[in-house]
Amino acid sequence: MFSTYDIRSSANACKTLVGLSGVDISTWEQFVGHESEYRYTDDLVEDVIKRFGHLPRTYLDFNFVYFHVTTSANECEAIKKYGILDLQQAYLCDESELRVF
């Protein structure tokens, strides 16, 4: 059985959260605003999942849905020449539009 990992919208992200954690949205909503009770937000997430849900045994059956949006004012000249770069590479690239800002 495939589970879908899709965070392209808030609704899809909620479905993904429930699918990954086994914790329903109403339970997650009870913990919104309680982040300060934990050292890290990750600790809150771990606690909620341990108490009310479960993590998947494997991610091999997941259908990952994602997209990438690139905008450019120069018809993607640097992208065509260098490909998609990570943030550090883009900043260091002399022809990157990022250097304009």
Long-range contacts (C-beta under 8 A, 24 or more apart in sequence): 1-61, 2-61, 2-62, 2-63, 3-56, 3-61, 3-62, 3-63, 4-62, 4-63, 4-65, 5-62, 5-63, 5-64, 5-65, 6-65, 6-66, 7-66, 8-65, 8-66, 8-67, 12-65, 20-55, 20-56, 21-45, 21-48, 21-49, 21-53, 21-54, 21-55, 22-49, 22-52, 22-53, 22-54, 22-55, 23-48, 23-49, 23-52, 23-53, 27-52, 72-97, 73-97
